[in-house]
């Protein structure tokens, strides 16, 4: 009997080889994840699981109905109904093609082997490496650090604020949990230790808050506050993602830290009186760090309420970090430039969300997108392409796809090219959708350059850079232009990275050239973090999708990265002042990308300067042991203000709490003991000397030597050229003399580095020669 079976098997195999082995083997089945539009479920199905099973059954080979039903049940591995809607099933390629044509199928993803890891920015910053455990031990002191977040409130149900395993609230904490619509006492926890609202200034300017349409409580309806709070100190959440994008383990920069939410922003904006009150209350409550991802125009120090409030917080030992603003790449676009504030610009990470545009010519252009919606475009079909602008450089309302500017007869059934600017990027897509367009190509203008920001659009849409955008528009001006769009998911290992974001506000510091700003850059492009349950990921009211996480970009996202790292440093070094923490972050920052070349500017794809990236990109693993720090006390900052030509009454707003007076210890503003050095030559001045004092926070016996960049316009001399420390916390001073040899029309940039064989304590240098008026 066994011999007969062997002969039959041999005959079968021989026959297959003779006619084509591949044709004799049944279609290989693989596991695919099918994302479904849960709102598209027909009423005939009592639940989504039944509907999913029916769709899978519909693409199976023709057999009896009972066999197909049984086979479908066997094919389905999982059903997803909470954070993700759809199924995981084993299908052949032919069956997948059939399934993609079914109504309600949003996307199909082939199974990929994942390793549990962060949603990127902690890993990118070195916080999740195995050898970092000694540096960032989850000690009790970590749990004693409290970060106050001034923003739009917080969504307490977000998994990012789970307090499992956390110790009791620190005894020094004096904050409270204010109640209101949608926010009760139980919404505070060991993670969210306080929640307050500030609206009196807002109501005085804008009228009473409409409590039917807005939570007059700490509950976050906007999502911005939840996102920033989660970035600062979100708990570990495995399987975090946005509609399948950026899948991984989410965690804040300081997952052991506590959060106190101070709601200062409402539908109509954020008002300075409310912000000032919130900072004041937060300091009284006992926060250690303040994270403030908002800003206005630049005012003189004494007229900037946030600057004044931050000065008071600094006096009490509170580290204050603020977003630099999203006014880039225009120069002099910074906000929050006071030297006692840590001003944070934005940069990219090595993660992207690629999507492609394939033109009728066959040319493929790579862009970015987070699209996962109800509408699907076939990648096997070309769609008519239209651009409603001119061939010139001027933008038109219709080319910007502003509300009410698109002619339905012209765009129906077509992919529409929209220029970036004026209106929100996702809103342009909604305008196209309402006009009957089937897709959108969002093209950058000169202001955005080649920077690609991914958005969770409501229709198939791809963002492309300025250069490729111009080429696509030229192609669309011809006859019978067509295109198709394709979405490729998440890609890691992007090179080069980091890159300074085009939108990140730039220096120089308009108020005081001698204070180099921004201070540093941190991840701020396509950041995944917690999200509100009251709004869809596009932030458009019409968006009915709900997600636990969202991906956002802006210096609002980079600021909380620094706030969280500051919390870690405060836990590791409780005796460090806010200036010491800032110094550690600045002097250990790096200025080269992962291709070992100088950091680049996304707007121009040329090397960035300290006016763009400040001291460089934060490097938390180095910041914990910087070797030397440049410390600054409250009186030192006050002495700086004494150089700013402020009247006694104007200075009083900073000195009233401690009865401070000017001792005139600084010869010029550049003598402030700042970690960055900015030498500003007035007309007819050719020699300038600045002073610094370094504090040893490394080994008691440490010997440093200095290395300084060379410049075209000046010779730089450091005296002494060596610093020999004999004890920890010892302070040694040095002076830096700049002698002009050729006045330059443009600023020059370089660095001063103290080295001891282990540490490289780097200060960026900017040299500016002022021209006569």
FIPA-40768 format. One line per 3 residues: their letters; for each residue x, y, z of C-alpha. Coordinates in Angstrom, 3 decimals. Layout:
# residues N
a> X/Y/Z; ...
This chain:
# residues 773
xxx> 0.000/0.000/0.000; 2.792/2.381/0.907; 4.485/1.669/-2.426
xxx> 1.347/2.612/-4.343; 1.147/5.963/-2.458; 4.771/6.724/-3.257
xxx> 4.243/5.962/-6.961; 1.145/8.179/-7.071; 3.004/11.044/-5.391
xxx> 5.938/10.625/-7.813; 3.543/10.698/-10.773; 1.813/13.854/-9.465
xxx> 5.082/15.720/-8.929; 6.433/14.628/-12.319; 3.267/15.832/-14.036
xxx> 3.536/19.212/-12.304; 7.128/19.660/-13.357; 6.221/18.750/-16.899
xxx> 3.433/21.311/-17.391; 4.494/24.049/-14.913; 4.949/23.437/-11.245
xxx> 3.673/26.883/-10.262; 0.288/26.248/-11.825; -0.239/23.069/-9.836
xxx> 0.325/24.631/-6.438; -2.757/26.370/-5.013; -2.534/30.172/-4.673
xxx> -0.339/30.875/-1.666; -2.240/32.522/1.138; -0.734/35.272/3.275
xxx> -2.035/37.253/6.195; -3.408/40.683/5.363; -4.860/43.383/7.586
xxx> -7.993/44.874/6.080; -8.989/48.259/7.406; -12.705/48.889/7.208
xxx> -14.881/51.969/7.305; -17.122/51.073/10.202; -19.632/53.734/9.166
xxx> -20.203/51.971/5.851; -21.756/48.864/7.446; -25.039/47.984/5.719
xxx> -28.046/47.837/8.039; -28.693/44.195/7.161; -25.766/43.165/9.392
xxx> -26.381/43.115/13.116; -22.743/43.866/13.925; -19.448/44.668/12.244
xxx> -17.993/41.186/12.740; -20.790/39.675/10.636; -20.179/42.271/7.942
xxx> -16.430/41.673/7.892; -16.993/37.920/7.599; -19.417/38.447/4.721
xxx> -16.904/40.561/2.792; -14.172/37.953/3.169; -16.596/35.229/2.144
xxx> -17.542/37.166/-1.004; -14.038/36.914/-2.474; -13.462/33.229/-1.805
xxx> -13.521/30.638/-4.637; -16.959/29.474/-5.724; -18.132/26.574/-3.569
xxx> -21.306/25.852/-1.657; -22.563/28.649/0.604; -21.968/26.553/3.711
xxx> -18.406/25.742/2.725; -17.670/29.407/1.946; -19.023/30.461/5.342
xxx> -16.900/27.914/7.145; -13.855/28.794/5.084; -14.322/32.529/5.800
xxx> -14.475/31.869/9.530; -11.261/29.888/9.306; -9.551/32.558/7.219
xxx> -10.293/35.387/9.684; -7.669/35.555/12.411; -8.741/38.670/14.309
xxx> -11.492/41.284/14.286; -10.644/44.857/15.293; -13.380/47.128/16.632
xxx> -11.838/49.669/18.970; -8.695/51.552/18.002; -8.710/49.983/14.571
xxx> -11.653/48.756/12.536; -11.311/45.718/10.345; -9.976/42.198/10.259
xxx> -6.822/40.168/9.819; -7.335/37.340/7.369; -5.408/34.862/5.257
xxx> -5.934/35.578/1.569; -4.357/34.931/-1.788; -3.224/37.826/-3.994
xxx> -6.211/37.275/-6.277; -8.603/37.393/-3.335; -6.960/40.585/-2.056
xxx> -7.509/42.269/-5.423; -11.193/41.355/-5.301; -11.514/42.542/-1.709
xxx> -10.008/45.950/-2.477; -12.880/46.582/-4.876; -15.500/46.052/-2.164
xxx> -17.399/48.971/-0.668; -16.200/49.891/2.813; -12.655/48.578/2.423
xxx> -10.326/51.449/3.217; -6.969/49.754/2.856; -5.242/46.386/2.823
xxx> -1.839/45.928/4.455; 0.355/42.855/4.092; 1.454/41.366/7.393
xxx> 4.862/42.659/8.550; 6.997/41.364/11.395; 7.279/44.075/14.000
xxx> 9.595/44.463/16.937; 8.145/46.305/19.893; 9.660/49.745/19.887
xxx> 8.789/53.388/20.468; 6.719/55.478/18.109; 10.065/56.952/17.288
xxx> 11.056/60.180/19.001; 12.211/58.586/22.312; 14.231/55.987/20.381
xxx> 15.519/58.643/17.983; 16.702/60.596/21.038; 18.341/57.540/22.594
xxx> 15.888/57.132/25.459; 14.838/53.548/24.730; 18.183/51.900/24.049
xxx> 19.098/48.977/26.251; 22.257/50.679/27.508; 20.323/53.770/28.573
xxx> 18.696/52.073/31.561; 21.478/53.173/33.888; 21.138/56.760/32.743
xxx> 17.364/56.962/33.010; 16.453/54.596/35.837; 12.759/54.741/36.752
xxx> 13.473/55.859/40.271; 11.205/57.394/42.877; 12.729/60.793/42.136
xxx> 11.434/60.498/38.540; 7.899/60.291/39.915; 8.396/63.385/42.042
xxx> 8.897/65.678/39.042; 5.752/67.519/37.965; 5.389/69.185/34.573
xxx> 2.806/71.912/34.154; 1.396/72.051/30.616; -0.252/75.312/29.543
xxx> -2.472/74.437/26.619; -6.006/73.476/25.610; -6.571/71.064/28.497
xxx> -6.305/67.305/28.659; -8.315/64.195/27.705; -7.940/62.103/30.875
xxx> -9.206/58.853/29.327; -6.269/58.723/26.921; -4.169/55.601/27.557
xxx> -1.152/57.922/27.691; -2.257/59.012/31.171; -2.631/55.584/32.746
xxx> -1.217/55.774/36.294; -0.738/52.047/36.883; 2.319/51.429/39.034
xxx> 2.855/55.059/39.977; 3.620/56.048/43.560; 1.561/58.460/45.652
xxx> 1.383/62.095/44.592; 4.453/63.984/45.929; 3.876/65.645/49.277
xxx> 5.050/69.018/48.007; 2.230/69.211/45.478; -0.404/71.838/46.295
xxx> -2.436/71.748/43.095; -6.103/70.860/42.813; -8.446/69.164/40.367
xxx> -11.042/71.720/39.342; -14.334/70.238/38.191; -16.607/71.327/35.371
xxx> -18.591/69.912/32.475; -16.994/66.631/31.507; -14.286/66.808/34.154
xxx> -14.722/65.445/37.694; -12.410/64.804/40.625; -11.862/61.195/39.589
xxx> -10.393/62.329/36.271; -7.289/63.362/38.154; -4.960/60.569/39.191
xxx> -1.401/59.748/40.146; -0.439/60.724/36.577; -2.705/63.767/36.102
xxx> -2.134/65.375/39.494; -3.869/68.658/38.799; -6.189/70.427/36.384
xxx> -7.197/74.089/36.302; -8.916/76.436/33.865; -8.246/80.105/33.127
xxx> -10.843/81.960/31.081; -11.585/85.333/32.628; -9.341/87.250/30.224
xxx> -10.776/85.312/27.303; -14.372/86.008/28.319; -13.654/89.654/28.920
xxx> -12.353/89.993/25.364; -14.613/87.557/23.556; -17.736/87.134/25.629
xxx> -18.992/84.159/27.576; -17.812/80.727/26.551; -20.522/78.741/24.802
xxx> -20.713/75.782/27.165; -22.843/73.782/24.745; -20.120/73.774/22.135
xxx> -17.062/73.920/24.371; -15.996/72.307/27.644; -15.641/75.051/30.224
xxx> -13.393/72.713/32.150; -9.966/71.134/31.834; -11.316/68.602/29.322
xxx> -9.547/69.026/25.994; -11.818/69.467/23.014; -9.064/70.621/20.648
xxx> -6.513/67.804/21.073; -3.431/70.039/21.137; -3.075/69.939/24.937
xxx> -3.487/66.175/25.133; -0.856/65.744/22.430; 1.713/67.981/24.148
xxx> 1.051/66.494/27.597; 1.446/62.984/26.194; 4.710/63.971/24.526
xxx> 6.070/65.330/27.810; 5.171/62.513/30.169; 2.880/59.978/28.518
xxx> 2.810/56.501/30.017; 3.975/53.499/27.994; 1.286/52.377/25.505
xxx> 1.964/49.355/23.312; 0.381/49.136/19.902; -0.108/52.884/19.570
xxx> -0.780/54.118/16.035; -2.813/56.480/13.889; -5.021/54.374/11.638
xxx> -2.155/51.922/11.256; 0.550/54.549/10.734; 3.557/54.829/13.101
xxx> 2.687/51.556/14.855; 4.765/50.963/17.976; 5.035/51.591/21.701
xxx> 4.213/55.180/22.574; 5.761/56.884/25.587; 6.483/60.409/26.630
xxx> 9.972/61.739/27.181; 9.573/61.311/30.951; 6.964/58.565/31.436
xxx> 7.511/58.557/35.193; 6.786/62.267/35.595; 3.415/63.733/36.605
xxx> 1.301/66.135/34.561; -0.661/69.168/35.689; -2.956/70.614/33.030
xxx> -3.578/74.359/32.915; -6.179/75.194/30.292; -5.490/78.676/28.950
xxx> -6.561/78.332/25.320; -10.121/78.307/24.039; -11.837/78.261/20.664
xxx> -11.094/81.939/20.120; -7.478/81.919/21.282; -5.242/82.250/24.335
xxx> -5.133/85.516/26.259; -2.117/86.877/28.090; -3.926/87.596/31.334
xxx> -5.023/84.002/31.574; -1.524/82.769/30.688; 0.069/84.971/33.295
xxx> -2.359/83.729/35.943; -1.762/80.108/34.946; 2.025/80.388/35.230
xxx> 1.672/82.075/38.565; -0.665/79.415/39.888; 1.437/76.582/38.498
xxx> 4.504/77.821/40.361; 2.456/78.091/43.543; 1.138/74.577/43.000
xxx> 4.683/73.236/42.905; 5.493/72.348/39.292; 9.152/71.715/38.459
xxx> 8.872/72.291/34.706; 6.542/74.429/32.607; 5.838/73.447/29.001
xxx> 4.252/76.238/26.984; 3.588/75.504/23.323; 2.171/78.860/22.368
xxx> 3.391/82.344/21.556; 2.505/85.723/20.120; 4.410/88.538/18.524
xxx> 7.675/89.805/19.950; 7.345/92.609/22.499; 9.962/94.281/24.622
xxx> 10.812/92.239/27.687; 8.812/94.421/30.037; 5.684/94.301/27.840
xxx> 5.699/90.545/27.315; 3.494/89.029/30.004; 4.718/85.510/29.332
xxx> 8.315/86.685/29.622; 7.542/88.341/32.920; 5.715/85.308/34.254
xxx> 8.542/83.016/33.117; 11.059/85.203/34.941; 9.109/84.704/38.163
xxx> 8.958/80.972/37.556; 12.708/80.870/36.961; 13.268/82.681/40.257
xxx> 11.434/79.849/41.992; 13.592/77.222/40.283; 11.097/76.234/37.582
xxx> 12.434/75.334/34.116; 10.364/77.015/31.389; 10.413/75.808/27.781
xxx> 8.446/77.459/24.988; 7.914/76.851/21.295; 9.911/79.093/18.970
xxx> 6.959/79.622/16.647; 5.958/78.389/13.188; 6.940/81.511/11.255
xxx> 9.860/79.996/9.363; 11.701/80.060/7.125; 11.422/83.849/7.347
xxx> 14.275/85.374/9.363; 13.578/87.213/12.625; 10.356/85.228/13.091
xxx> 11.035/83.929/16.617; 8.785/84.321/19.638; 9.565/83.644/23.313
xxx> 13.140/84.925/23.044; 13.834/85.895/26.669; 17.126/84.344/27.841
xxx> 15.476/82.726/30.895; 13.109/80.855/28.562; 14.315/77.801/26.646
xxx> 13.244/78.503/23.069; 12.738/75.342/21.023; 12.709/75.014/17.236
xxx> 11.552/71.983/15.276; 13.339/69.285/13.312; 12.503/66.041/11.578
xxx> 13.122/62.434/12.636; 14.210/59.416/10.632; 10.597/58.323/10.101
xxx> 8.386/59.258/7.198; 4.991/58.408/5.715; 5.678/58.166/1.982
xxx> 3.078/58.381/-0.729; 3.530/58.700/-4.469; 2.037/60.551/-7.393
xxx> 2.269/58.744/-10.715; 1.744/61.017/-13.694; 0.365/59.967/-17.047
xxx> 3.889/60.208/-18.432; 4.942/57.413/-16.112; 6.963/59.719/-13.874
xxx> 6.624/58.918/-10.157; 6.937/61.695/-7.567; 7.399/60.870/-3.883
xxx> 5.491/62.868/-1.295; 3.892/62.249/2.104; 0.440/61.453/3.444
xxx> -1.469/59.936/6.355; -4.586/59.256/4.327; -6.829/56.446/5.568
xxx> -10.383/57.316/4.652; -13.494/56.041/2.950; -12.545/57.064/-0.571
xxx> -10.118/54.859/-2.428; -8.405/55.425/-5.743; -7.276/52.486/-7.821
xxx> -3.527/52.375/-8.332; -4.210/50.649/-11.644; -6.109/53.616/-13.048
xxx> -5.136/57.162/-14.067; -7.473/60.001/-13.085; -7.848/63.380/-14.805
xxx> -5.546/66.012/-13.264; -6.363/69.718/-12.976; -4.689/72.864/-11.641
xxx> -6.798/76.013/-11.356; -3.911/78.440/-11.051; -1.736/80.330/-13.477
xxx> 1.604/79.225/-14.860; 3.241/82.168/-13.089; 4.481/82.343/-9.522
xxx> 1.476/84.269/-8.188; -1.087/82.323/-6.207; -4.826/82.574/-6.795
xxx> -7.786/81.756/-4.514; -8.666/78.814/-6.758; -5.064/77.529/-6.836
xxx> -5.058/77.673/-3.025; -8.341/75.720/-3.016; -9.974/78.195/-0.678
xxx> -13.558/77.603/0.376; -16.007/78.397/-2.418; -13.380/78.895/-5.138
xxx> -13.607/75.556/-6.980; -16.014/75.041/-9.858; -17.723/71.684/-9.428
xxx> -18.097/71.182/-13.148; -14.344/71.635/-13.584; -13.078/69.403/-10.770
xxx> -15.643/66.617/-10.493; -13.994/63.231/-10.809; -10.516/64.731/-10.981
xxx> -7.387/64.946/-8.860; -6.952/68.625/-8.001; -3.604/70.353/-7.437
xxx> -3.764/72.804/-4.524; -1.073/75.269/-3.468; -0.142/75.333/0.200
xxx> -0.941/78.501/2.140; -3.689/80.717/3.669; -6.038/77.900/4.740
xxx> -5.261/74.694/6.689; -3.872/71.864/4.572; -6.620/69.396/5.475
xxx> -9.309/71.998/4.812; -8.138/72.288/1.200; -8.815/68.601/0.806
xxx> -12.305/69.026/2.210; -12.964/71.834/-0.297; -11.844/69.547/-3.120
xxx> -14.005/66.722/-1.818; -17.114/68.911/-1.551; -16.559/70.114/-5.113
xxx> -16.533/66.514/-6.351; -12.801/66.006/-6.689; -11.541/62.485/-6.079
xxx> -8.069/63.375/-4.820; -5.636/66.189/-4.114; -1.953/66.924/-4.681
xxx> -0.821/69.529/-2.135; 2.172/71.443/-3.493; 4.623/73.409/-1.397
xxx> 5.429/76.998/-2.266; 8.770/78.758/-1.849; 7.970/79.372/1.815
xxx> 7.888/75.622/2.518; 10.575/74.410/0.132; 11.036/70.656/0.078
xxx> 9.697/69.969/3.565; 6.947/67.347/3.606; 4.366/67.368/6.399
xxx> 1.958/64.438/6.445; -1.725/65.026/7.193; -4.701/62.794/7.933
xxx> -6.816/63.981/4.994; -10.477/63.204/4.350; -9.837/62.276/0.720
xxx> -6.849/60.688/-1.022; -4.166/63.378/-0.906; -0.391/63.583/-1.233
xxx> 1.877/66.497/-0.244; 4.872/67.175/-2.502; 7.820/69.586/-2.396
xxx> 8.064/72.883/-4.257; 10.342/71.688/-7.072; 8.284/68.609/-7.909
xxx> 5.123/70.630/-7.391; 6.137/73.097/-10.072; 6.856/70.223/-12.472
xxx> 3.470/68.628/-11.781; 1.695/71.942/-12.392; 3.505/72.398/-15.678
xxx> 2.434/68.917/-16.732; -1.163/69.624/-15.677; -1.300/72.685/-17.936
xxx> -1.125/70.412/-20.972; -3.876/68.347/-22.526; -5.262/65.140/-21.028
xxx> -3.065/65.282/-17.898; -3.650/62.358/-15.559; -2.318/61.030/-12.263
xxx> -2.793/58.323/-9.670; -2.005/58.305/-5.958; -0.520/55.546/-3.839
xxx> 0.017/55.360/-0.056; 2.982/53.405/1.269; 2.546/53.395/5.056
xxx> 5.427/54.023/7.484; 9.108/54.096/6.585; 12.035/54.240/9.019
xxx> 15.709/55.030/8.565; 15.152/58.205/6.555; 18.382/59.953/5.524
xxx> 19.332/62.656/6.088; 17.816/63.290/9.486; 17.339/65.321/11.487
xxx> 16.634/68.303/9.243; 15.514/71.715/10.504; 11.819/72.112/9.685
xxx> 10.975/74.820/7.158; 8.196/76.149/9.382; 10.431/76.447/12.442
xxx> 10.880/80.137/13.319; 14.326/81.626/12.770; 16.655/84.095/14.372
xxx> 18.353/86.349/14.866; 16.850/87.517/18.123; 15.194/90.803/17.232
xxx> 15.218/92.103/20.801; 18.849/91.354/21.631; 21.306/90.181/19.001
xxx> 23.748/89.209/21.749; 21.398/86.401/22.890; 21.520/83.707/20.233
xxx> 18.103/82.144/19.611; 16.544/79.634/19.170; 18.315/77.665/21.878
xxx> 17.988/74.247/20.224; 15.831/72.100/17.976; 13.967/68.896/18.829
xxx> 11.617/66.522/16.983; 8.595/68.475/15.786; 7.555/66.954/12.451
xxx> 5.016/64.108/12.225; 4.938/63.382/15.969; 2.589/60.684/17.289
xxx> 1.043/61.349/20.726; -2.260/61.148/22.603; -5.390/62.753/21.213
xxx> -8.791/63.988/22.297; -11.886/61.839/21.926; -13.934/64.870/20.892
xxx> -12.400/65.496/17.478; -11.240/63.541/14.452; -7.560/63.340/13.499
xxx> -7.953/65.981/10.759; -9.367/68.433/13.357; -12.174/69.238/10.913
xxx> -15.675/69.261/12.469; -16.960/67.044/9.657; -14.410/64.315/10.483
xxx> -16.268/61.567/12.357; -13.211/59.349/12.849; -11.964/58.911/16.413
xxx> -8.468/57.803/17.409; -6.485/57.499/20.648; -3.430/58.999/18.970
xxx> -2.737/61.592/16.314; 0.255/62.751/14.292; 0.954/66.493/14.376
xxx> 3.754/68.842/13.359; 4.924/72.178/14.719; 7.224/73.720/17.283
xxx> 4.318/72.950/19.631; 5.447/69.345/19.298; 9.179/70.036/19.730
xxx> 8.724/72.094/22.888; 7.304/69.236/25.019; 10.177/66.996/23.936
xxx> 12.548/69.413/25.651; 10.184/69.826/28.620; 10.182/66.076/29.150
xxx> 13.964/65.772/28.873; 14.271/68.655/31.352; 12.075/66.661/33.754
xxx> 14.433/63.678/33.408; 17.462/65.888/34.068; 15.732/67.430/37.082
xxx> 15.067/63.957/38.455; 18.691/62.958/37.914; 20.118/66.277/39.179
xxx> 17.607/67.761/41.673; 20.038/70.527/42.647; 20.449/71.850/39.102
xxx> 19.009/75.283/38.333; 16.880/75.929/35.225; 19.940/77.540/33.610
xxx> 22.072/74.486/34.404; 19.536/72.203/32.725; 19.401/74.459/29.677
xxx> 23.192/74.612/29.516; 23.461/70.806/29.610; 20.974/70.532/26.740
xxx> 22.701/73.200/24.646; 26.366/72.298/25.096; 25.751/68.625/24.296
xxx> 23.540/69.233/21.254; 24.801/67.924/17.919; 24.995/69.718/14.580
xxx> 25.417/66.778/12.174; 22.779/64.476/10.695; 22.836/60.686/10.310
xxx> 24.919/61.011/7.136; 27.635/62.772/9.189; 27.067/66.047/7.347
xxx> 26.033/69.412/8.752; 22.380/69.800/9.678; 20.313/71.013/6.739
xxx> 17.476/73.487/6.372; 14.389/71.853/4.856; 13.348/75.077/3.157
xxx> 16.531/75.384/1.102; 18.231/71.972/1.443; 21.403/73.872/2.376
xxx> 23.293/73.750/5.698; 21.408/75.405/8.531; 22.986/77.938/10.890
xxx> 22.635/78.721/14.604; 19.920/81.204/13.588; 17.977/78.115/12.458
xxx> 19.017/75.346/14.861; 20.490/77.260/17.808; 23.051/75.135/19.640
xxx> 21.897/72.113/17.629; 19.679/69.057/18.041; 19.106/67.846/21.605
xxx> 21.055/64.784/22.745; 19.568/63.596/26.077; 22.078/60.800/26.661
xxx> 24.920/63.324/26.566; 23.035/66.006/28.512; 22.861/63.867/31.632
xxx> 26.660/64.211/31.938; 27.691/67.465/30.225; 31.014/67.880/32.049
xxx> 30.668/71.656/32.388; 27.673/73.964/32.676; 27.148/77.691/32.343
xxx> 24.986/78.619/35.315; 22.914/81.787/35.516; 21.041/83.061/38.566
xxx> 18.039/85.367/38.776; 20.216/88.371/39.617; 22.403/87.603/36.588
xxx> 19.360/87.737/34.334; 18.325/90.974/36.016; 21.772/92.394/35.312
xxx> 21.192/91.489/31.680; 17.951/93.471/31.740; 19.903/96.405/33.130
xxx> 21.773/96.522/29.787; 18.523/96.770/27.795; 17.852/100.486/28.307
xxx> 14.793/99.869/30.464; 13.619/102.539/32.874; 13.490/101.860/36.623
xxx> 9.733/101.409/36.432; 10.104/98.984/33.539; 12.738/96.992/35.407
xxx> 10.425/96.860/38.398; 8.197/94.269/36.746; 11.097/91.812/37.048
xxx> 12.574/92.944/40.346; 9.552/93.525/42.526; 9.488/90.066/44.135
xxx> 13.107/90.181/45.312; 13.681/93.933/45.413; 16.414/93.653/42.804
xxx> 18.574/96.556/41.702; 21.174/97.011/38.986; 24.781/96.453/40.024
xxx> 25.979/96.994/36.428; 28.113/93.869/36.429; 27.815/93.250/32.668
xxx> 29.755/95.449/30.250; 27.308/94.485/27.472; 24.451/92.012/26.942
xxx> 26.840/89.460/25.437; 28.532/89.080/28.817; 25.549/87.165/30.200
xxx> 26.870/83.694/31.069; 24.873/82.141/28.239; 25.845/78.751/26.722
xxx> 25.844/80.359/23.253; 28.138/83.233/22.273; 27.045/86.099/20.043
xxx> 29.606/88.831/19.365; 28.031/91.995/17.933; 30.378/94.660/16.604
xxx> 28.921/98.181/16.522; 30.191/100.479/13.818; 33.796/101.642/14.371
xxx> 34.398/98.974/17.044; 37.037/96.416/16.034; 37.832/94.581/19.281
xxx> 35.270/92.946/21.547; 35.796/90.827/24.666; 33.148/88.578/26.209
xxx> 33.345/86.653/29.475; 32.113/83.254/30.599; 32.271/81.171/33.777
xxx> 32.149/77.367/33.575; 31.079/75.141/36.469; 32.524/71.643/36.745
xxx> 29.774/69.037/37.194; 31.925/66.107/36.079; 34.902/64.439/37.726
xxx> 36.438/66.547/40.522; 39.815/66.601/38.792; 39.192/67.579/35.165
xxx> 41.458/69.278/32.658; 39.967/70.947/29.608; 41.556/72.571/26.566
xxx> 39.771/74.810/24.110; 39.230/74.514/20.345; 37.790/77.480/18.433
xxx> 36.619/77.794/14.830; 38.418/80.096/12.436; 36.555/82.999/10.842
xxx> 37.086/85.157/7.761; 36.296/88.399/9.488; 37.848/88.033/12.922
xxx> 40.566/86.400/14.968; 39.354/84.748/18.163; 41.507/84.278/21.254
xxx> 40.468/82.445/24.434; 42.263/83.159/27.719; 43.121/80.948/29.445
xxx> 43.225/78.211/26.832; 43.089/75.519/29.517; 40.738/75.063/32.473
xxx> 42.074/72.804/35.229; 39.437/71.904/37.806; 40.355/70.373/41.173
xxx> 36.879/69.865/42.662; 33.284/69.308/41.687; 31.128/72.439/41.333
xxx> 34.284/74.555/41.072; 33.871/77.609/38.855; 36.547/78.889/36.489
xxx> 36.254/81.941/34.246; 37.688/82.732/30.845; 37.416/85.525/28.301
xxx> 36.941/85.414/24.549; 38.431/88.276/22.534; 37.246/88.923/18.987
xxx> 39.456/91.137/16.820; 38.079/92.240/13.460; 40.361/91.763/10.462
xxx> 37.702/92.291/7.767; 34.137/93.397/8.476; 31.734/90.969/6.827
xxx> 28.360/91.886/5.350; 26.744/88.683/6.616; 27.066/87.025/10.044
xxx> 29.668/84.293/10.492; 29.131/81.151/12.511; 31.368/78.687/14.307
xxx> 31.905/77.160/17.730; 33.985/77.107/20.893; 34.536/73.649/22.384
xxx> 36.099/72.653/25.702; 37.459/69.085/25.627; 38.790/66.839/28.379
xxx> 38.979/63.513/26.514; 35.487/62.503/27.618; 33.316/65.557/27.184
xxx> 32.914/68.064/24.380; 31.315/71.188/25.805; 30.254/73.091/22.698
xxx> 29.042/76.687/22.457; 27.840/78.014/19.096; 29.360/81.338/18.031
xxx> 27.791/84.045/15.901; 29.724/87.145/14.859; 27.790/90.109/13.493
xxx> 29.113/93.417/12.181; 26.499/96.161/12.351; 26.397/98.477/9.362
xx> 25.817/102.194/9.659; 22.275/103.392/9.079
